[in-house]
Amino acid sequence: PQLPHGHLALPSFWKVMEDTLQQSGAQLRSFCQAFETVTPSPGTQPLTPAEERKVLSLVSKHGPDKLYQVTSNVSGSRELDLTLLRGQIVALLQGADTKGNTSRWLVDAGGPRGFVPAAKLRPY
């Protein structure tokens, strides 16, 4: 297959590639900045009434000192892993998984229970 700029001499071809990559990099940077501006930090996200009810039920079941907030989206890849959104509130059940691995915590997400990377949780 013929490259779109295959007819160019090699130095010109590299110049075109370099310009394209720089342009893509600039677009990616501006997209990332826009995304960070649009996305509120987890601390400022108001809870929906449904989330509030869930938090109250978690507090009554586990106590306020067991509540943690998810700091970034979690997509569970292994069996018994939870998939959670940033800002969700969970209650800590155990600070380790079944094999004693302390980097995965067992949490109650207000219904489903499963494991979450400890690094993605912070005290609420």
C-alpha positions as CSV (number, residue, x, y, z in Angstrom):
1,P,0.0,0.0,0.0
2,Q,1.2,3.5,-0.9
3,L,1.6,6.0,1.9
4,P,-0.3,9.3,1.4
5,H,3.0,11.2,1.3
6,G,5.1,8.4,-0.2
7,H,5.9,10.6,-3.2
8,L,7.9,13.1,-1.1
9,A,11.6,12.9,-0.6
10,L,12.6,11.4,2.7
11,P,13.5,14.7,4.5
12,S,10.2,16.3,3.4
13,F,8.2,13.2,4.4
14,W,9.7,13.3,7.9
15,K,8.9,17.0,8.1
16,V,5.2,16.3,7.2
17,M,5.1,13.4,9.8
18,E,6.7,15.6,12.5
19,D,4.2,18.5,11.9
20,T,1.3,16.0,12.0
21,L,2.5,14.5,15.3
22,Q,3.1,18.0,16.8
23,Q,-0.4,19.0,15.8
24,S,-2.0,15.9,17.2
25,G,0.0,16.4,20.5
26,A,-1.3,19.9,20.8
27,Q,-4.9,18.8,20.1
28,L,-4.5,16.1,22.8
29,R,-3.2,18.6,25.3
30,S,-6.0,21.0,24.7
31,F,-8.5,18.2,25.0
32,C,-7.0,17.0,28.3
33,Q,-7.2,20.6,29.6
34,A,-10.8,21.0,28.5
35,F,-11.7,17.7,30.1
36,E,-10.1,18.6,33.4
37,T,-11.9,21.9,33.4
38,V,-15.3,20.3,32.7
39,T,-15.0,17.4,35.2
40,P,-15.5,18.6,38.8
41,S,-13.2,17.2,41.4
42,P,-14.8,14.4,43.5
43,G,-14.9,16.6,46.6
44,T,-17.2,19.1,45.0
45,Q,-19.6,16.7,43.4
46,P,-23.1,16.9,44.9
47,L,-24.6,13.6,45.7
48,T,-27.9,12.6,44.0
49,P,-30.8,11.9,46.3
50,A,-30.4,8.1,45.5
51,E,-26.6,8.3,46.4
52,E,-27.5,10.2,49.6
53,R,-29.9,7.4,50.6
54,K,-27.2,4.9,49.8
55,V,-24.6,6.8,51.9
56,L,-27.1,7.0,54.8
57,S,-27.7,3.2,54.6
58,L,-23.9,2.5,54.5
59,V,-23.4,4.8,57.5
60,S,-26.1,3.0,59.5
61,K,-24.7,-0.4,58.6
62,H,-21.0,0.2,58.8
63,G,-20.4,3.6,60.6
64,P,-19.1,6.9,59.2
65,D,-15.4,6.0,59.8
66,K,-15.7,3.1,57.2
67,L,-16.8,5.3,54.3
68,Y,-14.5,5.9,51.4
69,Q,-14.9,7.8,48.1
70,V,-13.7,6.5,44.8
71,T,-11.1,8.9,43.4
72,S,-11.2,7.7,39.8
73,N,-13.3,5.3,37.7
74,V,-12.6,1.7,38.5
75,S,-13.3,-1.1,35.9
76,G,-13.2,-4.4,37.6
77,S,-11.1,-6.9,35.5
78,R,-11.0,-9.9,37.8
79,E,-13.8,-12.0,39.3
80,L,-15.4,-10.3,42.3
81,D,-14.0,-6.9,41.3
82,L,-16.4,-4.0,41.3
83,T,-16.8,-1.4,38.5
84,L,-17.4,2.0,40.1
85,L,-17.5,5.6,39.0
86,R,-15.4,8.4,40.4
87,G,-17.1,10.1,43.3
88,Q,-19.1,7.0,44.4
89,I,-19.2,6.3,48.1
90,V,-18.4,2.8,49.4
91,A,-18.0,1.2,52.9
92,L,-14.8,-0.7,53.8
93,L,-15.5,-4.2,54.8
94,Q,-11.9,-5.6,54.8
95,G,-8.6,-3.9,54.1
96,A,-7.3,-6.9,52.1
97,D,-8.6,-9.5,49.6
98,T,-9.0,-13.3,50.3
99,K,-5.3,-13.9,49.7
100,G,-4.3,-11.2,52.2
101,N,-3.3,-8.7,49.4
102,T,-3.7,-5.3,51.1
103,S,-3.8,-3.4,47.7
104,R,-7.3,-4.7,47.1
105,W,-10.0,-3.9,49.6
106,L,-13.4,-5.6,50.0
107,V,-16.1,-2.9,50.0
108,D,-19.9,-2.6,50.1
109,A,-21.1,-0.3,47.3
110,G,-24.6,-0.1,48.8
111,G,-25.8,-3.5,47.4
112,P,-23.0,-5.1,45.4
113,R,-19.9,-6.1,47.3
114,G,-16.5,-6.8,45.8
115,F,-12.9,-5.7,45.5
116,V,-11.5,-2.3,44.6
117,P,-7.9,-1.1,44.3
118,A,-7.1,0.5,47.6
119,A,-5.2,3.3,45.8
120,K,-8.4,4.5,44.2
121,L,-10.2,5.1,47.6
122,R,-9.8,7.9,50.0
123,P,-11.6,8.5,53.4
124,Y,-14.9,10.3,52.9
